[in-house]
């Protein structure tokens, strides 16, 4: 869009703002072919000369010659303006020559023609210079406008980059705070693990003495069945206590997996027995939906019980005012070429479920939804790691009917001969 300067030279205004659209007319005429414009202007010069010839009003009519000169100069430039100036002077001389005038000397009309031509040329030159200055100013304004637009765009991009950088810095700061809290929790866990190791070693010796005493009584063949059952229950209790100690020791000195062929239902029942007190205290009913014809699984029994106990405790804490804990087992086909099936265990609770925005972070270390002092955020992390070590999987999600569901998948033993 062509622009023109405000009279004060400070503000560029659109050409459409000019009255009567004069600038628009000039711009449209400038787009015409140059020979056509030149021919029209020469025709206008001839018309003015004819008027000069008819009227004989030399001074007033000579001013009309400035019209085609000004138009030609402003539209096409200084060269056409000068050519029209010469043509106008020639037309004036011809009209004057054809009229009967009484001049005192023959040089008078020639002198008049020369002075008029010089005047016309001066107007054309000045107007051409003004046109060039105007075009230069328009180019400067356009260039500065383009530069200003580019600078505005650059500043806008810089502001957006700065906003993103600030957001990233805030996110990094929050992550750093979380990392610092994790380090603090890790240090606390390390101290707790060292304390647990010391306690475990101190407790394991009395447990070993108790186990030897129970074996002694069992070796003497108790007098009746009740005494034999009591001794057997004591031995099982010592075994469970020893298993708990092993779990504590695993937190500080992880040991390799010791996998054996197990009935998954026995592992589940042993884990439920370890949380029986919490189930009774919170009036939580346990519903078992077991598939009786399941393949045995190849697992580290102690660590598998650790997984189940952790999931049971999470479900119990989600139902503080009673509820129902459902444990469901069923087989999962592996593929068409395998004679064995995987085993899937589902653990459902009737709590409030898990908030959707927290579902994706449940397995992050030190992330917990429990109040301070009631969880470290490592239980589910360890549970998933144990399942990964077994080649299985652990998933957590919400149920449509309410509450949460934990889904565990165990692969069968890699050696089918162990089942026979």
Wavefront OBJ file of the C-alpha trace (Angstrom):
o trace
v 0.000 0.000 0.000
v 1.388 3.422 -0.960
v 1.658 5.846 1.904
v 2.137 9.619 2.057
v 3.523 11.829 4.796
v 1.400 13.929 7.091
v 2.064 17.676 6.619
v 4.147 17.624 9.830
v 6.211 14.746 8.373
v 5.650 12.490 11.389
v 2.778 10.239 10.523
v 2.244 7.952 7.548
v -1.388 7.852 6.403
v -2.915 5.394 3.955
v -3.445 6.690 0.469
v -7.126 5.778 0.741
v -7.451 8.527 3.387
v -6.818 11.288 0.826
v -9.939 13.250 -0.205
v -11.640 12.148 -3.405
v -9.082 9.323 -3.760
v -6.599 11.480 -5.771
v -3.658 9.283 -4.776
v -5.646 6.212 -5.744
v -6.403 7.706 -9.188
v -2.727 8.470 -9.774
v -1.728 4.974 -8.700
v -4.268 3.374 -11.028
v -3.258 5.581 -13.977
v 0.412 4.751 -13.310
v -0.405 1.132 -13.982
v -1.521 1.944 -17.541
v 0.918 1.336 -20.443
v 3.322 4.267 -20.805
v 2.618 4.871 -24.539
v -1.079 5.183 -23.742
v -0.450 7.702 -20.962
v 1.949 9.694 -23.178
v -0.545 9.768 -26.051
v -3.369 10.964 -23.834
v -1.267 13.742 -22.324
v -0.061 14.887 -25.775
v -3.681 14.968 -26.883
v -4.407 17.156 -23.851
v -1.544 19.507 -24.846
v -2.969 19.781 -28.368
v -6.422 20.495 -26.924
v -5.024 23.315 -24.799
v -3.186 24.719 -27.856
v -6.448 24.646 -29.837
v -8.169 26.542 -27.011
v -5.288 29.005 -27.060
v -5.703 29.490 -30.792
v -9.454 30.021 -30.589
v -9.545 32.319 -27.577
v -6.275 34.203 -27.950
v -6.026 34.488 -24.176
v -2.328 33.795 -24.032
v -1.626 34.237 -20.298
v -4.645 32.455 -18.886
v -4.556 29.632 -21.434
v -0.821 29.118 -21.024
v -1.488 28.149 -17.406
v -3.594 25.252 -18.695
v -0.440 23.748 -20.235
v 0.725 23.051 -16.700
v -2.063 20.477 -16.276
v -0.689 17.817 -18.682
v 2.860 18.685 -17.628
v 2.068 18.162 -13.938
v 0.097 14.993 -14.622
v 2.799 13.527 -16.832
v 5.588 14.364 -14.387
v 3.779 12.947 -11.347
v 2.616 9.812 -13.128
v 5.638 8.841 -15.237
v 8.516 10.941 -13.987
v 10.711 13.897 -14.910
v 11.536 12.782 -18.479
v 7.936 12.708 -19.631
v 7.295 16.040 -17.852
v 10.156 17.687 -19.747
v 8.939 16.249 -23.069
v 5.435 17.582 -22.372
v 6.967 20.963 -21.439
v 8.672 21.207 -24.846
v 5.511 20.024 -26.589
v 3.415 22.602 -24.685
v 5.837 25.387 -25.657
v 5.625 24.255 -29.279
v 1.822 24.169 -29.157
v 1.755 27.674 -27.661
v 4.128 28.977 -30.391
v 2.048 27.349 -33.146
v -1.206 28.838 -31.787
v 0.451 32.236 -31.452
v 2.004 32.030 -34.954
v -1.324 31.193 -36.577
v -3.048 34.197 -34.964
v -2.523 37.716 -36.449
v -0.514 39.601 -33.810
v 1.326 42.872 -34.256
v 4.683 42.406 -32.531
v 7.274 45.174 -32.680
v 10.015 42.664 -33.482
v 10.116 39.138 -34.911
v 12.100 37.875 -31.922
v 9.287 38.616 -29.437
v 7.220 35.426 -30.078
v 10.401 33.364 -30.034
v 11.423 34.932 -26.743
v 7.964 34.316 -25.294
v 8.169 30.692 -26.381
v 11.624 30.233 -24.828
v 10.640 31.796 -21.501
v 7.454 29.742 -21.426
v 9.414 26.536 -22.225
v 11.931 27.315 -19.488
v 9.100 27.932 -17.024
v 7.417 24.661 -18.031
v 10.712 22.765 -17.738
v 11.385 24.275 -14.322
v 7.953 23.180 -13.125
v 8.554 19.678 -14.531
v 11.986 19.421 -12.882
v 10.751 20.642 -9.498
v 7.682 18.448 -9.604
v 9.806 15.455 -10.689
v 12.176 16.071 -7.773
v 9.213 16.283 -5.413
v 7.898 13.019 -6.819
v 11.260 11.318 -6.298
v 11.461 12.649 -2.725
v 7.947 11.375 -2.047
v 8.777 7.929 -3.435
v 11.961 7.840 -1.363
v 10.040 8.743 1.765
v 7.492 6.056 0.971
v 10.267 3.489 0.609
v 11.818 4.620 3.911
v 8.457 4.407 5.667
v 7.780 0.974 4.164
v 11.251 -0.243 5.118
v 10.945 1.095 8.659
v 7.461 -0.355 8.978
v 8.730 -3.748 7.880
v 11.673 -3.506 10.281
v 9.324 -2.486 13.096
v 7.029 -5.429 12.365
v 10.012 -7.782 12.348
v 11.222 -6.307 15.648
v 7.754 -6.712 17.182
v 7.620 -10.321 16.021
v 11.098 -10.939 17.390
v 10.172 -9.403 20.732
v 7.003 -11.468 20.849
v 9.003 -14.624 20.201
v 11.508 -13.556 22.840
v 8.674 -13.014 25.331
v 7.267 -16.458 24.519
v 10.718 -18.015 24.908
v 11.144 -16.194 28.205
v 7.759 -17.432 29.391
v 8.677 -21.010 28.466
v 12.043 -20.585 30.174
v 10.355 -19.313 33.337
v 7.925 -22.221 33.284
v 10.804 -24.652 32.778
v 12.711 -23.012 35.622
v 9.711 -23.288 37.923
v 9.257 -26.931 36.954
v 12.957 -27.601 37.497
v 12.759 -25.892 40.888
v 9.827 -28.068 41.915
v 11.648 -31.155 40.667
v 14.710 -30.113 42.648
v 12.599 -29.704 45.777
v 11.084 -33.139 45.233
v 14.549 -34.606 44.646
v 15.790 -33.031 47.870
v 12.835 -34.502 49.752
v 13.563 -37.872 48.130
v 17.176 -37.661 49.251
v 16.041 -36.869 52.775
v 13.625 -39.805 52.695
v 16.338 -42.034 51.233
v 18.698 -41.078 54.056
v 15.979 -41.818 56.573
v 15.269 -45.149 54.881
v 18.960 -46.013 54.892
v 19.144 -45.320 58.627
v 15.945 -47.283 59.190
v 17.314 -50.165 57.115
v 20.522 -50.267 59.146
v 18.465 -50.245 62.347
v 16.226 -52.992 60.963
v 19.252 -55.129 60.114
v 20.522 -54.844 63.667
v 17.122 -55.708 65.102
v 16.684 -58.576 62.655
v 19.965 -60.176 63.658
v 19.096 -59.765 67.339
v 15.659 -61.347 66.859
v 16.819 -64.164 64.569
v 18.889 -65.822 67.323
v 15.937 -66.235 69.745
v 13.806 -67.430 66.849
v 16.379 -70.062 66.034
v 16.304 -71.194 69.687
v 12.526 -71.367 69.582
v 12.651 -73.352 66.357
v 15.097 -75.836 67.854
v 12.853 -76.167 70.936
v 9.799 -76.831 68.797
v 11.709 -79.436 66.774
v 12.744 -81.061 70.054
v 9.149 -81.348 71.273
v 8.000 -82.636 67.895
v 10.798 -85.229 67.972
v 9.593 -86.552 71.345
v 6.222 -87.474 69.857
v 3.663 -85.507 71.874
v 1.223 -87.485 74.012
v -1.873 -86.385 72.141
v -2.945 -84.733 68.917
v -3.631 -81.355 70.539
v -0.068 -81.047 71.759
v 1.232 -82.090 68.355
v -0.963 -79.457 66.630
v 0.143 -76.797 69.128
v 3.806 -77.586 68.479
v 3.184 -77.492 64.719
v 1.430 -74.091 65.038
v 4.377 -72.792 67.031
v 6.776 -73.980 64.347
v 4.686 -72.251 61.658
v 4.611 -69.026 63.704
v 8.391 -69.126 64.078
v 8.692 -69.679 60.333
v 6.489 -66.648 59.608
v 8.468 -64.483 61.993
v 11.669 -65.632 60.319
v 10.174 -64.764 56.925
v 9.366 -61.239 58.117
v 12.980 -60.883 59.269
v 14.145 -62.012 55.836
v 11.992 -59.295 54.250
v 13.609 -56.664 56.476
v 17.045 -57.943 55.522
v 16.117 -57.745 51.828
v 15.699 -53.953 52.091
v 19.351 -53.482 53.004
v 21.045 -56.560 51.480
v 18.974 -57.844 48.535
v 19.469 -61.532 47.931
v 18.994 -63.459 44.665
v 15.597 -64.923 43.881
v 15.026 -68.352 45.399
v 12.192 -69.583 43.213
v 10.254 -72.741 43.902
v 7.143 -74.322 42.444
v 4.211 -72.914 44.429
v 0.438 -73.065 44.517
v -0.562 -69.415 44.234
v -3.543 -70.011 46.542
v -1.246 -71.111 49.371
v 0.839 -67.974 48.911
v -2.313 -65.822 49.030
v -3.654 -67.554 52.169
v -0.339 -67.135 53.985
v -0.326 -63.437 53.066
v -3.914 -63.004 54.284
v -2.935 -64.650 57.571
v -0.249 -61.990 58.084
v -2.838 -59.180 57.826
v -5.651 -60.997 59.611
v -5.417 -58.660 62.607
v -5.911 -55.525 60.447
v -8.807 -57.161 58.589
v -10.568 -58.026 61.851
v -9.946 -54.662 63.488
v -11.451 -52.737 60.525
v -14.349 -55.203 59.981
v -13.299 -56.022 56.432
v -14.774 -59.148 54.863
v -12.623 -61.261 52.571
v -14.211 -62.891 49.538
v -12.266 -65.539 47.640
v -13.031 -66.314 43.999
v -10.416 -68.941 43.240
v -10.134 -71.028 40.084
v -9.256 -74.482 41.361
v -7.469 -75.779 38.247
v -4.525 -73.406 37.989
v -0.997 -74.229 36.936
v 1.627 -73.852 39.619
v 3.856 -70.804 39.465
v 7.612 -70.525 39.761
v 8.170 -67.774 42.356
v 10.231 -66.708 45.338
v 7.577 -67.398 47.965
v 8.839 -64.891 50.547
v 8.977 -62.051 48.055
v 5.645 -62.996 46.488
v 4.083 -62.850 49.969
v 5.721 -59.443 50.411
v 3.921 -58.228 47.278
v 0.540 -59.564 48.402
v 0.905 -58.217 51.948
v 1.733 -54.759 50.568
v -1.309 -54.777 48.262
v -3.586 -56.104 51.028
v -2.437 -53.372 53.423
v -3.044 -50.688 50.767
v -6.559 -52.042 50.210
v -7.209 -52.141 53.981
v -6.070 -48.547 54.395
v -8.446 -47.539 51.575
v -11.390 -48.965 53.618
v -10.977 -47.510 57.135
v -14.664 -47.963 58.067
v -15.249 -51.553 56.912
v -15.592 -52.897 53.416
v -14.962 -55.990 51.315
v -11.658 -57.324 49.999
v -12.082 -59.619 46.988
v -9.243 -61.853 45.809
v -9.832 -63.450 42.427
v -7.641 -65.930 40.501
v -7.974 -67.279 36.977
v -5.773 -68.674 34.248
v -4.514 -66.604 31.343
v -3.612 -68.338 28.053
v -0.036 -67.647 26.992
v -0.095 -68.677 23.332
v -1.392 -71.483 21.134
v 1.945 -73.371 21.231
v 2.157 -73.611 25.031
v 0.620 -76.366 27.161
v 0.625 -74.119 30.239
v -1.242 -70.962 31.162
v -0.280 -67.940 33.138
v -1.953 -67.110 36.432
v -3.702 -63.788 37.025
v -4.655 -62.489 40.454
v -7.034 -59.563 40.961
v -7.355 -57.769 44.292
v -10.426 -55.510 44.567
v -11.392 -53.133 47.356
v -14.504 -51.049 47.990
v -12.690 -47.826 48.889
v -12.872 -44.477 47.128
v -10.427 -45.473 44.411
v -7.363 -43.634 43.127
v -7.464 -40.032 41.925
v -6.964 -40.022 38.108
v -4.100 -37.493 38.223
v -2.173 -39.809 40.577
v -2.616 -43.068 38.658
v 0.470 -42.464 36.538
v 2.749 -41.838 39.540
v 1.849 -44.690 41.870
v 5.037 -46.621 41.109
v 7.397 -43.655 41.451
v 9.843 -44.030 44.346
v 8.796 -42.063 47.442
v 5.437 -41.083 45.929
v 2.585 -41.803 48.308
v -1.051 -40.792 48.685
v -1.019 -41.540 52.406
v -0.779 -38.880 55.124
v 2.685 -38.079 56.519
v 3.965 -40.803 58.805
v 1.795 -43.538 57.261
v 3.862 -44.455 54.221
v 7.280 -44.010 52.618
v 6.210 -44.356 48.987
v 8.401 -47.446 48.421
v 5.890 -50.271 48.868
v 4.412 -50.264 45.368
v 7.811 -49.545 43.830
v 9.295 -52.622 45.476
v 6.218 -54.672 44.580
v 6.560 -53.855 40.886
v 10.307 -54.535 40.962
v 9.638 -57.963 42.496
v 7.063 -58.740 39.799
v 9.513 -57.583 37.109
v 12.186 -59.897 38.558
v 9.714 -62.778 38.228
v 8.938 -61.838 34.613
v 5.401 -60.901 35.605
v 3.476 -57.631 35.801
v 1.565 -55.450 38.267
v -1.104 -52.934 37.264
v -3.286 -50.602 39.324
v -6.483 -48.909 38.160
v -9.977 -47.941 39.271
v -13.041 -50.116 38.934
v -16.184 -48.851 37.205
v -18.298 -49.894 40.193
v -16.029 -48.048 42.642
v -12.817 -48.836 44.447
v -9.426 -49.859 43.109
v -8.103 -53.044 41.517
v -4.596 -54.483 41.528
v -3.896 -56.987 38.758
v -0.902 -59.347 38.997
v 0.192 -61.737 36.297
v 2.503 -64.682 36.988
v 4.071 -66.830 34.311
v 4.167 -70.613 34.815
v 7.351 -72.448 35.716
v 9.910 -72.552 32.887
v 10.412 -76.241 33.659
v 7.128 -78.231 33.490
v 8.851 -81.283 34.991
v 8.852 -79.483 38.350
v 5.072 -79.807 38.514
v 4.963 -83.604 38.273
l 1 2 3 4 5 6 7 8 9 10 11 12 13 14 15 16 17 18 19 20 21 22 23 24 25 26 27 28 29 30 31 32 33 34 35 36 37 38 39 40 41 42 43 44 45 46 47 48 49 50 51 52 53 54 55 56 57 58 59 60 61 62 63 64 65 66 67 68 69 70 71 72 73 74 75 76 77 78 79 80 81 82 83 84 85 86 87 88 89 90 91 92 93 94 95 96 97 98 99 100 101 102 103 104 105 106 107 108 109 110 111 112 113 114 115 116 117 118 119 120 121 122 123 124 125 126 127 128 129 130 131 132 133 134 135 136 137 138 139 140 141 142 143 144 145 146 147 148 149 150 151 152 153 154 155 156 157 158 159 160 161 162 163 164 165 166 167 168 169 170 171 172 173 174 175 176 177 178 179 180 181 182 183 184 185 186 187 188 189 190 191 192 193 194 195 196 197 198 199 200 201 202 203 204 205 206 207 208 209 210 211 212 213 214 215 216 217 218 219 220 221 222 223 224 225 226 227 228 229 230 231 232 233 234 235 236 237 238 239 240 241 242 243 244 245 246 247 248 249 250 251 252 253 254 255 256 257 258 259 260 261 262 263 264 265 266 267 268 269 270 271 272 273 274 275 276 277 278 279 280 281 282 283 284 285 286 287 288 289 290 291 292 293 294 295 296 297 298 299 300 301 302 303 304 305 306 307 308 309 310 311 312 313 314 315 316 317 318 319 320 321 322 323 324 325 326 327 328 329 330 331 332 333 334 335 336 337 338 339 340 341 342 343 344 345 346 347 348 349 350 351 352 353 354 355 356 357 358 359 360 361 362 363 364 365 366 367 368 369 370 371 372 373 374 375 376 377 378 379 380 381 382 383 384 385 386 387 388 389 390 391 392 393 394 395 396 397 398 399 400 401 402 403 404 405 406 407 408 409 410 411 412 413 414 415 416 417 418 419 420
